[in-house]
Amino acid sequence: MNRKEKLFTTGEFATLCKVNKQTLIYYDQIGLLSPILKDEKGYRYYSIAQYEFFSVIELLKAVGMSLKEIQGYMKNKSPENFSELMRLQKEVVVKKRRELELIESMIRVKTKLIDEALHLDFEEISFEYFPESTLYLSTNIENSTEEQFVKAVSDFIDELNRAQLDTGYPIGGMTKKEHVLAGDYTNYSYLYMEQPNPREGHPYFNAIEGNFIIGYHVGTADSISSTYERLLSFMHKNGYQLGKYVYEEYIYDAVLKNREEEYVTKIMMEVMKK
């Protein structure tokens, strides 16, 4: 072999491409990237020009194309087809980048929330002023059966994923004042998720800004009535009356605790002076 032709053995080319030799052998076997030359002893040799070819294969794999799809393009190579292929793959990359940005945002929110939760006193009841926040709501689920509620939760999660509205904030439940005062604490009217940056084209609910009484329930939903009664008693003693809605969301759930008895629910009662 005349080395002035600047050809690479399989091992040398594999090192250049940062892959193992078996990858190149496999690409040759399926007709995806064959060496430019095979000598009488069966040794394979590659040219430097084939490095760009290999790079394109790896680029297409990185954006999700299968080897079969790449082979399909290779059978119909042309400048025009390559230009169109690159345009289509750019759209794929833009979509993936948007998805990764959403995931990064969700991780940032979840980290912030758990860091805040670590410093909470779950026995404490407090007053807080909430600025107006925007919530994305489910369909009305008031007076739903257990089966209907389960379906509503599933549908809401599907909708959040489909519309890319999962912001990383917990899914909460809104309960009307009338139900809370009647002791029907888990008769939610809507499920919700906070939307710090609401997008056009989606139906939102602007949570009323104002004063809230904040308390925490540790345990299962079966025992949440005792926490509500404590919060309502606190509300009356301080000369407040209940506003239109009460909001609930998990602080600690199955992601953080193994036992349901250790779950923590944050209860936010919208209140106003009598």
C-alpha positions as CSV (number, residue, x, y, z in Angstrom):
1,M,0.0,0.0,0.0
2,N,1.4,3.3,-1.0
3,R,1.1,5.5,2.1
4,K,1.3,8.7,-0.1
5,E,-2.3,8.1,-0.9
6,K,-3.1,9.1,2.7
7,L,-5.3,6.1,3.4
8,F,-6.2,4.9,6.9
9,T,-6.4,1.4,8.2
10,T,-9.6,0.4,10.0
11,G,-7.8,0.9,13.4
12,E,-6.5,4.3,12.4
13,F,-9.8,5.4,11.0
14,A,-11.6,4.2,14.1
15,T,-9.2,6.2,16.3
16,L,-9.8,9.3,14.1
17,C,-13.6,8.8,14.4
18,K,-13.4,8.0,18.1
19,V,-15.3,4.7,17.7
20,N,-14.3,1.1,17.9
21,K,-13.3,-1.0,14.9
22,Q,-16.4,-3.1,15.1
23,T,-18.6,0.0,14.4
24,L,-16.8,0.5,11.1
25,I,-16.9,-3.2,10.2
26,Y,-20.7,-3.2,10.9
27,Y,-21.3,-0.1,8.8
28,D,-19.4,-1.8,6.0
29,Q,-21.5,-5.0,6.4
30,I,-24.8,-3.1,6.1
31,G,-23.5,-1.0,3.2
32,L,-23.7,2.3,5.1
33,L,-20.0,3.2,5.0
34,S,-17.7,0.9,3.1
35,P,-13.9,1.4,2.9
36,I,-12.6,3.1,-0.2
37,L,-10.3,0.1,-0.7
38,K,-9.9,-3.5,0.3
39,D,-6.7,-5.2,-0.6
40,E,-6.1,-8.9,-1.5
41,K,-5.6,-9.8,2.1
42,G,-9.0,-8.3,3.1
43,Y,-7.6,-5.3,4.8
44,R,-9.8,-2.2,4.7
45,Y,-8.6,1.3,4.0
46,Y,-10.4,4.6,4.4
47,S,-9.7,8.1,3.0
48,I,-9.8,11.3,4.8
49,A,-12.8,12.4,2.7
50,Q,-14.8,9.6,4.3
51,Y,-14.4,11.2,7.7
52,E,-16.9,13.9,6.7
53,F,-19.2,11.1,5.6
54,F,-18.9,9.4,9.0
55,S,-19.5,12.7,10.8
56,V,-22.8,13.1,8.9
57,I,-23.9,9.6,9.9
58,E,-23.2,10.4,13.6
59,L,-24.9,13.8,13.3
60,L,-28.1,12.1,11.9
61,K,-28.0,9.4,14.6
62,A,-27.7,12.2,17.2
63,V,-30.9,13.8,16.1
64,G,-32.7,10.5,16.2
65,M,-32.5,9.0,12.8
66,S,-32.2,5.2,12.6
67,L,-29.5,3.5,10.6
68,K,-32.2,2.3,8.3
69,E,-33.4,5.8,7.6
70,I,-29.8,7.0,7.0
71,Q,-29.4,4.1,4.6
72,G,-32.5,5.3,2.8
73,Y,-30.9,8.7,2.2
74,M,-27.6,7.2,1.1
75,K,-29.4,5.4,-1.7
76,N,-30.6,8.7,-3.0
77,K,-27.7,11.0,-2.4
78,S,-27.7,14.5,-4.1
79,P,-27.0,18.1,-3.0
80,E,-30.7,18.8,-3.2
81,N,-31.7,15.8,-1.0
82,F,-28.9,16.6,1.5
83,S,-30.1,20.2,1.8
84,E,-33.6,19.1,2.4
85,L,-32.4,16.5,4.9
86,M,-30.5,19.2,6.9
87,R,-33.5,21.5,6.9
88,L,-35.7,18.8,8.3
89,Q,-33.1,17.8,10.9
90,K,-32.7,21.4,12.0
91,E,-36.5,21.4,12.8
92,V,-35.9,18.3,14.9
93,V,-33.0,19.9,16.8
94,V,-35.1,23.1,17.5
95,K,-37.9,21.0,18.9
96,K,-35.5,18.9,21.0
97,R,-33.9,22.1,22.3
98,R,-37.3,23.5,23.3
99,E,-38.1,20.3,25.1
100,L,-34.8,20.4,27.0
101,E,-35.4,24.0,28.0
102,L,-38.8,23.0,29.4
103,I,-37.2,20.1,31.3
104,E,-34.5,22.4,32.7
105,S,-37.1,24.9,33.8
106,M,-39.1,22.1,35.5
107,I,-36.0,20.9,37.4
108,R,-35.2,24.5,38.5
109,V,-38.8,24.9,39.9
110,K,-38.8,21.5,41.6
111,T,-35.4,22.2,43.2
112,K,-36.6,25.6,44.4
113,L,-39.8,24.1,45.9
114,I,-38.1,21.3,47.8
115,D,-35.4,23.7,49.1
116,E,-38.2,25.9,50.5
117,A,-40.0,22.9,52.0
118,L,-37.0,21.8,53.9
119,H,-37.2,25.0,56.0
120,L,-41.0,24.8,56.7
121,D,-42.6,24.2,60.1
122,F,-45.5,22.0,59.3
123,E,-47.2,22.8,62.6
124,E,-47.2,26.5,61.9
125,I,-50.2,28.4,60.6
126,S,-49.4,31.7,58.9
127,F,-50.8,34.6,57.0
128,E,-49.3,35.4,53.7
129,Y,-50.1,37.9,50.9
130,F,-50.1,36.3,47.5
131,P,-49.7,38.4,44.4
132,E,-51.9,37.4,41.5
133,S,-50.8,34.1,39.8
134,T,-52.0,32.4,36.7
135,L,-53.3,28.9,36.9
136,Y,-54.1,26.4,34.1
137,L,-57.3,24.6,35.0
138,S,-58.8,21.2,34.3
139,T,-62.4,20.7,33.3
140,N,-64.9,21.1,36.1
141,I,-64.7,18.0,38.4
142,E,-67.1,19.1,41.1
143,N,-69.2,16.3,42.6
144,S,-67.3,13.7,40.5
145,T,-67.2,10.1,41.4
146,E,-64.0,8.4,42.3
147,E,-63.8,6.9,38.8
148,Q,-64.5,10.3,37.2
149,F,-61.9,11.9,39.4
150,V,-59.2,9.4,38.4
151,K,-60.0,9.9,34.7
152,A,-59.9,13.7,35.2
153,V,-56.4,13.6,36.7
154,S,-55.2,11.3,33.9
155,D,-56.7,13.6,31.3
156,F,-55.3,16.7,32.9
157,I,-51.8,15.2,33.0
158,D,-52.1,14.2,29.3
159,E,-53.2,17.7,28.4
160,L,-50.3,19.3,30.3
161,N,-47.8,17.1,28.5
162,R,-49.5,17.5,25.1
163,A,-49.6,21.3,25.4
164,Q,-46.2,21.5,27.0
165,L,-47.7,23.3,30.1
166,D,-46.1,21.2,32.7
167,T,-44.1,23.9,34.5
168,G,-42.8,21.7,37.3
169,Y,-45.2,23.1,39.9
170,P,-47.4,20.6,41.7
171,I,-50.9,19.7,40.5
172,G,-53.3,21.2,43.0
173,G,-57.0,21.1,43.7
174,M,-59.3,24.1,44.1
175,T,-62.3,23.7,46.4
176,K,-65.2,26.2,46.6
177,K,-65.9,28.0,49.8
178,E,-69.4,26.4,50.0
179,H,-68.0,22.9,50.1
180,V,-65.3,23.7,52.6
181,L,-67.8,25.4,55.0
182,A,-70.0,22.3,54.6
183,G,-67.0,20.0,55.6
184,D,-66.8,18.6,52.0
185,Y,-63.1,19.3,51.9
186,T,-62.1,17.1,49.0
187,N,-64.9,18.0,46.6
188,Y,-62.6,19.8,44.2
189,S,-64.0,22.1,41.5
190,Y,-60.8,22.1,39.4
191,L,-57.3,20.7,39.2
192,Y,-54.7,23.4,38.5
193,M,-51.0,24.0,37.8
194,E,-49.3,27.4,38.2
195,Q,-48.1,29.0,35.0
196,P,-45.5,31.7,35.6
197,N,-45.3,32.5,31.9
198,P,-48.8,31.8,30.4
199,R,-48.9,31.4,26.6
200,E,-51.6,32.6,24.3
201,G,-54.3,30.2,23.1
202,H,-54.9,28.4,26.4
203,P,-57.8,29.0,28.9
204,Y,-56.3,30.3,32.2
205,F,-57.7,31.3,35.6
206,N,-56.1,34.2,37.4
207,A,-56.0,33.4,41.0
208,I,-57.2,36.3,43.1
209,E,-54.4,38.1,44.8
210,G,-54.8,38.8,48.5
211,N,-54.5,37.4,51.9
212,F,-54.2,33.7,52.6
213,I,-54.1,31.5,55.7
214,I,-51.4,28.8,55.1
215,G,-51.3,25.5,56.9
216,Y,-50.0,22.0,56.4
217,H,-51.6,18.6,56.7
218,V,-49.3,15.7,57.5
219,G,-50.9,12.3,56.7
220,T,-53.5,10.8,54.4
221,A,-56.5,12.5,52.9
222,D,-58.7,10.5,55.3
223,S,-57.6,12.6,58.2
224,I,-57.4,16.0,56.5
225,S,-60.6,17.2,58.1
226,S,-58.9,17.8,61.4
227,T,-56.4,20.2,59.7
228,Y,-59.2,22.1,58.0
229,E,-61.0,22.5,61.3
230,R,-57.9,23.8,62.9
231,L,-57.4,26.3,60.1
232,L,-61.0,27.4,60.1
233,S,-60.8,28.0,63.9
234,F,-57.7,30.0,63.4
235,M,-59.4,32.1,60.7
236,H,-62.5,32.9,62.9
237,K,-60.4,33.8,65.9
238,N,-58.5,36.3,63.9
239,G,-61.6,38.0,62.5
240,Y,-61.5,36.6,58.9
241,Q,-64.0,34.9,56.7
242,L,-63.4,32.5,53.9
243,G,-62.9,33.8,50.3
244,K,-64.1,32.1,47.1
245,Y,-61.7,29.2,46.9
246,V,-59.3,27.0,49.0
247,Y,-56.2,25.7,47.2
248,E,-54.4,22.4,48.0
249,E,-51.2,21.0,46.7
250,Y,-48.7,18.4,47.9
251,I,-45.4,19.5,49.5
252,Y,-44.2,15.9,50.1
253,D,-45.7,13.0,48.0
254,A,-44.7,9.6,46.7
255,V,-41.6,11.2,45.0
256,L,-40.2,12.1,48.4
257,K,-41.8,9.7,50.9
258,N,-42.5,6.0,50.9
259,R,-45.4,6.1,53.3
260,E,-48.6,8.0,52.6
261,E,-48.9,8.8,56.3
262,E,-45.8,11.0,55.8
263,Y,-47.2,13.0,52.8
264,V,-47.6,16.7,53.4
265,T,-50.4,18.8,51.9
266,K,-50.2,22.6,51.7
267,I,-53.6,24.2,52.3
268,M,-54.1,27.8,51.2
269,M,-57.3,29.5,52.3
270,E,-58.2,32.7,50.6
271,V,-59.5,35.0,53.4
272,M,-60.9,38.5,53.9
273,K,-61.7,40.6,57.0
274,K,-65.3,40.3,58.2
